[in-house]
Amino acid sequence: MENLELLARVPAPLLAWYDKEARDLPWRQNTDPYRVWVSEIMLQQTRVEAVIPYYERFLSAFPDLKALAEAPEEQLLKLWEGLGYYSRARNLQKAAREALSRFGGLPGEVQELSSLPGIGAYTAGAIASIAFSRPVPAVDGNVLRVVARLTDSHDDVLAPAVKREVEKAVTAVIPHDRPGDFNQAVMDLGATVCLPNGAPRCEVCPLAKLCLGLARSTAPELPVKAKKKERRIEEKTVLVLIDSEGRAALERRPARGLLAGLWQLPLLSGHAAEKELHQALEGWGMQAQSLRPLGNAAHIFSHVEWRMTGWLVRVRGEGPFTWAAPEELEERYALPSAFRAYRPACLEGGAFAAADTSPH
Ligand code: SF4
């Protein structure tokens, strides 16, 4: 990223603007770490206006870390209802319990904060700087947009290396006497002035005199976000193999890569026809006694989409598999949700095995 040295001239005009224009938000009444943390988690993927009433209800139900740690999950999720991304609520409680047992409260260092569930680099930076006055950056999409426009950078802001560079540059200029205010000022500027979607309000911006994106008229088209690679489509055949005792065959996925080390139903590449199924079974030293198609299903991972077709096969022989009875599938083995569509067939395997005994 070029022109990052320009950031050294940002703190003075930005903080002067913040002193006059800071948004009056309920979590800014004081810098209690718990309040800052809850607000940052609620604000992830959610607009400020939507968060405010939830925040107030949440804080009156759970005014501190201990109250949150001891809250019944049902009450916690009920208070979160409508905000979405429920894992945030569960992680808040997990982190509250962990913070109390490991640190006796929320810790002040970025590394310790980041070791708690649901707290990433941005949130850790926000808590450490706002609540503990640590001179650390809190760089999110808003900050990346402001910096890209200020420096007229056409680098891809979604690239981790670009984010790291911005974090380093902010660390070098963040005022040690007001790190929390500085981070909040950039957030406010991004949220109210340097708006996304090609609509910066440069006419009211305290950084207009420094801004290369404004001087060069490139600001509205910044930041650059490289298009994500298209997902690769992979065809798979999922086998629900049931033995004479009604147990289903499982195998472990490789230790690296997608769903690393998890259990799965046996998989063949491509959409296998009946003849190929028999060949595969033969290769495992097994024979099919009966076959029944289970239909198609799809599962989307971040970079790959599986398009699956399934078969329910009653088999003779053990093959290289681990065999799980229906109750073991319920209680012991976790099957990734990619196989959700075929799970009922595994659980009904016993019925199928008992009912259909004719050789194929
Ligand atoms: Fe953003 Fe315009 Fe301010 Fe530059 S001058 S930082 S583009 S609002």
Boltz pocket constraint, residues with backbone or C-beta under 6 A from the ligand:
constraints:
  - pocket:
      binder: B
      contacts: [[A, 146], [A, 149], [A, 150], [A, 193], [A, 194], [A, 195], [A, 200], [A, 201], [A, 202], [A, 203], [A, 205], [A, 206], [A, 207], [A, 208], [A, 211], [A, 212], [A, 213], [A, 214], [A, 219]]
      max_distance: 6.0
